[in-house]
Amino acid sequence: MADHQNPAGEEGARGRAGSETIDEVAAESHLNAYAIERLSQAFETSAKRWELIVYPTLFAFIILAAYGFYLVFSLAKDVHYLAISVDTNMTVLASNMQSISDNMGQMTATMRNMGVGVDSLAHDVNTLEPMLESLRSMDRAMQHMTYSTSSMRNDMAVMNQSISRPMQFMNWFMPW
């Protein structure tokens, strides 16, 4: 019987242990529910703090993104106008360069003609060599003429001196 009582005693002990275990499990689940509730409240409080930071930041980011889009759009428009202006100016520049090229061709032809003219002038200067010799002989003849005229002037001065003295003496006797 002792064996029988033991099993019954064990069952009683087990029943008491089972009820304590159920109470412990209930207490633990109540404790877990309380911890989860507290965690949930802490999370909600933290989430509210983050909402105070994140939503205004998100709004500011959206405004900055829109302003950035506006700046990029304005820059693209300005670059478009710049490209049109550069294209127009390049067209004008290209036509001016073509004109410069044509003028350079004309200038080259003119320079060639000038070269031919200078060559012709050099040939004409060689032709003028005999004329230069004639001018030299004319210069010598003019020098001789100048010398002769000077000699005639000296002779006239001497003759004036020779005639004037006796004539002065004669003029004293003449009544008129």
Secondary structure, DSSP 8 states (H G I E B T S, - for coil): -HHHHHHHHHHHHHHHHHHHHHHHHHHHHHHHHHHHHHHHHHHHHHHHHHHHHHHHHHHHHHHHHHHHHHHHHHHHHHHHHHHHHHHHHHHHHHHHHHHHHHHHHHHHHHHHHHHHHHHHHHHHHHHTHHHHHHHHHHHHHHHHHHHHHHHHHHHHHHHHHHHHHHHHHHHHH---
